[in-house]
Amino acid sequence: MKFKFKTLSCLVLALSGLYHAQSQALVKGADVSWLTQMEKAGKSFYNDSGSKQDLFPILKAHGMNAIRLRVWVNPSDGWSNITDVVAKAKRAKAAGFDILIDFHYSDSWADPGKQNKPAAWSSYTFDQLMSNVYWHTYNSLTTLKNAGITPKWVQVGNETNNGMLWPEGKASVNMKNFAWLINSGYDAVKAVNSSSKVIVHLANCEDNALYRWMFDGLKANGAKWDVVGASIYPTQTGNGDWFAMDNKCYDNLADMVSRYSKEVMIVEVGMPWDDPKNSYDTIADLLKKMTAIPNGKGLGVFYWEPESYNGWQNYSLGLMDNNGKPTYALDAFLLNY
């Protein structure tokens, strides 16, 4: 009986992967929002043979097919404003990549610990915040569209574990407000490009209770979304058991499909650049798990800022060595499932 059960389980996994392959190509992506800033600072990138090369063909040669770019409203240094985003998106499109646009609705980082309103929106009423979410989204996507860019996916908010645009949009205080902000962004995305899929993105993919609380609350308040987006940083477990975290993430995303019938995607993952073997194995595991998500609804995996190297912005989870050359871990995206 044990042998038969194991054989059946393997068959189910294999059929899930076959269904996925037949229905859509697995997304293998990278968030490279730091790229232009790094280039301005004199950083260069090198291919496997050590020759200097533009980043996009390096990523393409390692199996990647999608690029994610963040949008800030009015960043003090100009990086990741819509002009900067358009410049990177045009390069990515020319290199043959699909595009994911990630709206933070902030002048700087928005994440589970902070969801600060843009300075220019600080005194707005909630109705004005909804309007500005709509028009910021609409105008940014229109600017991209006029430059020939139609994003395949758009995030309405970044790592919104407790909503966005605090305090008005803090989900634990007023889930209805957060749902309405999501709908403002959703409607703007569809008004510009009806084909773009809207992502609601949370961190902590391993935390099923968080995801159920958030998406139950959004659903109850009439929110609209197409894809559940997740972040996973396995190094944060502290116990070295990265695959245990991967397994929890898979179980959670499979539950999201069952519970809401939405597609799911890992939009951020990162591991230490100087542990390429474990990073390779973890990326490979996550990609394989995406193909086993029920009903072919696992879209794929984006790595967060793989191009960062040599302590750039104090970040050490890239996929380059200290000389700007890919580590072995980047080869995981060449795997076919």
Phi, psi and omega per residue, in radians:
M1 nan -0.713 3.131
K2 -1.078 -0.744 -3.134
F3 -1.097 -0.737 -3.129
K4 -1.141 -0.714 -3.129
F5 -1.128 -0.757 3.130
K6 -1.108 -0.719 3.130
T7 -1.111 -0.731 3.119
L8 -1.114 -0.716 3.130
S9 -1.081 -0.750 3.123
C10 -1.105 -0.664 3.137
L11 -1.137 -0.736 3.123
V12 -1.077 -0.782 3.121
L13 -1.070 -0.766 -3.131
A14 -1.115 -0.759 3.130
L15 -1.149 -0.628 3.094
S16 -1.072 -0.770 3.117
G17 -1.124 -0.692 3.120
L18 -1.122 -0.741 3.125
Y19 -1.061 -0.755 -3.131
H20 -1.092 -0.801 -3.106
A21 -1.077 -0.626 -3.113
Q22 -1.328 -0.507 -3.019
S23 -1.586 -0.566 -3.104
Q24 -2.931 2.662 3.090
A25 -1.314 2.449 3.117
L26 -1.172 2.253 3.105
V27 -1.302 2.203 3.077
K28 -2.224 1.742 -2.926
G29 -2.215 3.053 3.121
A30 -2.521 2.382 2.917
D31 -1.514 2.052 -3.112
V32 -2.138 0.673 -3.050
S33 -1.090 -0.397 3.110
W34 -1.377 -0.131 -2.915
L35 -0.925 -0.970 -3.051
T36 -1.146 -0.611 3.096
Q37 -1.146 -0.726 3.099
M38 -1.113 -0.762 3.128
E39 -1.089 -0.716 3.111
K40 -1.075 -0.565 3.132
A41 -1.429 0.034 3.077
G42 1.625 0.163 3.131
K43 -1.329 2.417 3.078
S44 -2.124 2.882 -3.109
F45 -2.216 2.651 -3.025
Y46 -2.338 2.493 3.138
N47 -1.431 -3.072 -3.046
D48 -1.069 -0.494 -3.134
S49 -1.500 -0.034 3.115
G50 1.587 0.127 3.123
S51 -1.512 2.415 3.109
K52 -1.109 2.339 -3.070
Q53 -2.699 2.690 3.031
D54 -1.068 2.581 -3.064
L55 -1.095 -0.692 -3.011
F56 -1.082 -0.805 3.062
P57 -1.153 -0.472 3.059
I58 -1.121 -0.810 3.127
L59 -1.152 -0.691 3.123
K60 -1.079 -0.719 -3.129
A61 -1.170 -0.312 3.106
H62 -1.781 0.337 2.976
G63 1.638 -0.001 -3.107
M64 -1.375 2.566 -3.090
N65 -2.350 0.116 -3.099
A66 -2.598 2.599 -3.130
I67 -2.226 2.373 3.097
R68 -1.946 2.376 -3.101
L69 -2.355 2.277 3.131
R70 -1.499 2.664 3.095
V71 -2.163 2.135 2.990
W72 -1.836 2.668 -3.021
V73 -1.245 -1.042 -3.123
N74 -2.508 1.208 -3.101
P75 -1.125 2.472 -3.047
S76 -1.095 -0.560 -3.113
D77 -1.734 -0.025 3.093
G78 1.551 -0.359 -3.135
W79 -1.173 2.382 -3.123
S80 1.237 0.280 2.889
N81 -1.362 3.065 -2.982
I82 -1.149 -0.538 3.111
T83 -1.123 -0.782 3.108
D84 -1.125 -0.711 -3.137
V85 -1.113 -0.752 3.129
V86 -1.051 -0.744 -3.136
A87 -1.042 -0.763 3.131
K88 -1.256 -0.674 -3.115
A89 -1.135 -0.661 3.117
K90 -1.128 -0.688 3.093
R91 -1.152 -0.731 -3.130
A92 -1.125 -0.773 3.126
K93 -1.092 -0.750 -3.132
A94 -1.080 -0.481 3.120
A95 -1.516 -0.018 3.044
G96 1.624 0.359 -3.124
F97 -1.678 2.556 2.871
D98 -1.298 2.768 -3.035
I99 -2.124 2.370 2.958
L100 -2.036 2.209 3.103
I101 -1.848 2.286 -3.018
D102 -2.034 1.770 3.115
F103 -1.458 2.135 3.075
H104 -1.571 -0.380 -3.054
Y105 0.930 0.828 3.132
S106 -2.743 2.896 3.062
D107 -1.464 -0.184 -3.136
S108 -2.631 -2.724 -3.034
W109 -1.041 2.290 2.948
A110 -2.029 2.233 -3.080
D111 -2.728 -3.080 -3.071
P112 -1.005 -0.469 -3.102
G113 -1.585 -0.228 -3.130
K114 -2.730 2.321 3.069
Q115 -2.391 1.187 -3.038
N116 -1.361 2.372 3.066
K117 -1.175 2.604 2.997
P118 -0.988 2.541 -3.093
A119 -0.958 -0.684 -3.105
A120 -1.207 -0.278 -3.125
W121 -1.795 0.087 -2.919
S122 -1.086 -0.531 -3.093
S123 -1.795 0.165 -3.051
Y124 -1.275 2.610 2.964
T125 -1.271 2.963 3.131
F126 -1.119 -0.682 3.094
D127 -1.055 -0.684 3.107
Q128 -1.187 -0.624 3.083
L129 -1.105 -0.768 3.092
M130 -1.037 -0.768 3.141
S131 -1.090 -0.727 -3.105
N132 -1.250 -0.602 3.028
V133 -1.041 -0.781 3.135
Y134 -1.062 -0.926 -2.989
W135 -1.302 -0.571 3.047
H136 -1.101 -0.774 3.106
T137 -1.121 -0.865 -3.103
Y138 -1.063 -0.858 -3.079
N139 -1.178 -0.672 3.128
S140 -1.133 -0.794 -3.130
L141 -1.207 -0.563 3.074
T142 -1.165 -0.700 3.079
T143 -1.071 -0.751 3.079
L144 -1.111 -0.756 -3.130
K145 -1.079 -0.706 3.119
N146 -1.156 -0.361 3.080
A147 -1.623 0.106 3.086
G148 1.571 0.277 -3.071
I149 -1.933 2.091 3.001
T150 -2.027 1.792 -3.115
P151 -1.079 2.470 3.071
K152 -1.337 -0.539 3.129
W153 -2.414 2.632 3.074
V154 -2.398 2.197 3.041
Q155 -1.510 2.247 3.017
V156 -1.747 1.523 -3.078
G157 1.753 2.703 -3.093
N158 -2.170 2.131 -3.141
E159 0.809 1.013 -3.045
T160 -1.528 0.989 -3.139
N161 -1.013 -0.498 3.125
N162 -2.358 0.711 3.097
G163 1.474 -2.836 -3.110
M164 -2.624 3.009 -3.141
L165 0.889 1.003 -3.131
W166 -1.193 2.585 0.053
P167 -1.537 -0.274 -3.024
E168 -1.042 -0.664 -3.083
G169 -1.742 0.362 3.136
K170 -1.298 2.061 -2.970
A171 -1.121 -0.637 -3.116
S172 -1.219 -0.298 3.111
V173 -1.708 -0.723 -3.101
N174 -2.645 1.536 -3.125
M175 -1.096 -0.580 3.136
K176 -1.078 -0.750 3.102
N177 -1.034 -0.792 3.136
F178 -1.082 -0.749 3.113
A179 -1.037 -0.718 -3.141
W180 -1.195 -0.623 3.057
L181 -1.130 -0.735 3.070
I182 -1.017 -0.782 -3.126
N183 -1.150 -0.569 3.085
S184 -1.095 -0.778 3.090
G185 -1.173 -0.760 -3.137
Y186 -1.007 -0.850 -3.100
D187 -1.098 -0.645 3.128
A188 -1.170 -0.740 3.119
V189 -1.019 -0.860 -3.084
K190 -1.187 -0.515 3.131
A191 -1.181 -0.534 3.141
V192 -1.556 -0.836 -3.114
N193 -2.427 1.741 -3.070
S194 -1.130 -0.357 -3.114
S195 -1.429 -0.307 -3.114
S196 -1.197 2.328 3.115
K197 -1.584 2.349 -3.075
V198 -1.646 2.254 -3.122
I199 -1.879 2.335 2.864
V200 -1.821 2.190 -2.899
H201 -2.037 2.186 3.017
L202 -2.076 2.707 2.984
A203 -1.484 -3.034 3.009
N204 0.943 1.056 -3.119
C205 -0.990 -0.424 -3.117
E206 -1.321 -0.126 -3.004
D207 -1.771 1.508 -3.096
N208 -1.112 -0.612 3.140
A209 -1.073 -0.713 3.097
L210 -1.065 -0.830 -3.076
Y211 -1.166 -0.706 3.094
R212 -1.111 -0.757 3.133
W213 -1.050 -0.821 -3.075
M214 -1.185 -0.899 -3.028
F215 -1.349 -0.468 2.952
D216 -1.094 -0.764 -3.139
G217 -1.141 -0.736 3.115
L218 -1.136 -0.759 3.129
K219 -1.083 -0.751 -3.120
A220 -1.115 -0.411 -3.124
N221 -1.851 0.322 2.988
G222 1.351 0.330 -3.140
A223 -1.225 2.669 -3.130
K224 -2.077 2.343 3.042
W225 -2.758 2.779 -3.123
D226 -1.895 -0.562 -3.025
V227 -2.370 2.397 2.960
V228 -1.571 2.062 3.111
G229 -1.778 2.549 -3.063
A230 -2.425 2.593 2.954
S231 -1.857 2.515 3.012
I232 -2.507 2.183 3.082
Y233 -2.165 1.539 -2.987
P234 -1.014 -0.432 -3.140
T235 -1.144 -0.306 -3.094
Q236 -1.365 -0.070 3.124
T237 -1.203 -0.535 3.088
G238 1.410 -0.135 -3.111
N239 -1.990 0.067 3.080
G240 1.368 -0.093 -3.103
D241 -1.613 1.306 -3.065
W242 -1.113 -0.635 -3.072
F243 -1.213 -0.496 3.051
A244 -1.072 -0.678 3.101
M245 -1.212 -0.714 3.066
D246 -1.004 -0.765 -3.118
N247 -1.104 -0.711 3.102
K248 -1.142 -0.665 3.106
C249 -1.108 -0.789 3.115
Y250 -1.045 -0.844 -3.127
D251 -1.021 -0.710 -3.141
N252 -1.130 -0.834 -3.106
L253 -1.182 -0.613 3.042
A254 -1.098 -0.658 3.087
D255 -1.153 -0.656 3.113
M256 -1.077 -0.711 3.105
V257 -1.111 -0.816 -3.128
S258 -1.120 -0.679 -3.005
R259 -1.402 -0.640 -3.018
Y260 -2.141 -0.100 -3.128
S261 1.002 0.635 3.104
K262 -1.912 2.736 3.002
E263 -1.248 2.783 -3.132
V264 -2.343 2.663 -3.140
M265 -2.714 2.476 2.979
I266 -1.511 1.950 -3.070
V267 -1.716 -0.112 3.028
E268 -2.600 2.297 2.939
V269 -2.576 2.596 3.122
G270 -2.729 2.459 3.090
M271 -2.412 2.840 -3.080
P272 -1.067 2.322 -3.104
W273 -1.108 -0.499 -3.056
D274 -1.619 0.269 3.015
D275 -2.235 1.078 -2.981
P276 -1.105 -0.540 -3.131
K277 -1.129 -0.888 3.119
N278 -1.152 -0.625 3.101
S279 -1.126 -0.788 3.092
Y280 -1.000 -0.866 -3.087
D281 -1.097 -0.653 -3.122
T282 -1.230 -0.772 3.098
I283 -1.064 -0.786 3.129
A284 -1.048 -0.722 3.135
D285 -1.119 -0.750 -3.141
L286 -1.158 -0.725 3.107
L287 -1.078 -0.760 3.130
K288 -1.113 -0.713 3.122
K289 -1.096 -0.600 3.115
M290 -1.071 -0.618 -3.139
T291 -1.265 -0.319 -3.123
A292 -1.671 -0.024 3.078
I293 -1.052 2.360 -3.075
P294 -0.947 2.550 3.022
N295 1.079 0.401 3.112
G296 1.146 0.398 -3.043
K297 -1.641 0.103 3.021
G298 -1.504 1.955 -3.001
L299 -1.426 -0.705 -3.118
G300 2.681 -2.777 -2.973
V301 -2.429 2.317 2.975
F302 -1.923 2.299 3.030
Y303 -1.580 2.444 -3.075
W304 -1.586 2.025 3.052
E305 0.904 0.984 3.127
P306 -1.122 -0.386 -3.081
E307 -1.348 -0.213 -3.122
S308 -1.186 2.464 3.136
Y309 -2.736 2.847 3.083
N310 0.962 0.742 3.059
G311 1.314 0.367 3.133
W312 -0.984 2.193 3.134
Q313 0.925 0.493 -3.141
N314 1.062 0.428 3.130
Y315 -1.787 2.317 -3.047
S316 -2.162 0.330 -3.084
L317 -1.924 0.471 3.098
G318 -1.370 -3.018 3.135
L319 -2.138 0.396 3.071
M320 -2.025 2.660 3.024
D321 -1.411 -3.090 -3.042
N322 -1.215 -0.090 3.091
N323 -1.880 0.143 3.096
G324 1.423 0.408 3.128
K325 -1.936 2.457 -3.093
P326 -1.020 2.449 2.976
T327 -1.490 2.985 3.116
Y328 -0.983 -0.533 -3.057
A329 -1.059 -0.560 -3.118
L330 -1.111 -0.416 3.133
D331 -1.132 -0.293 3.138
A332 -1.032 -0.502 -3.120
F333 -1.314 -0.116 3.045
L334 -1.443 -0.219 -3.115
L335 -1.178 2.489 3.104
N336 -1.944 2.238 3.111
Y337 -2.142 nan nan
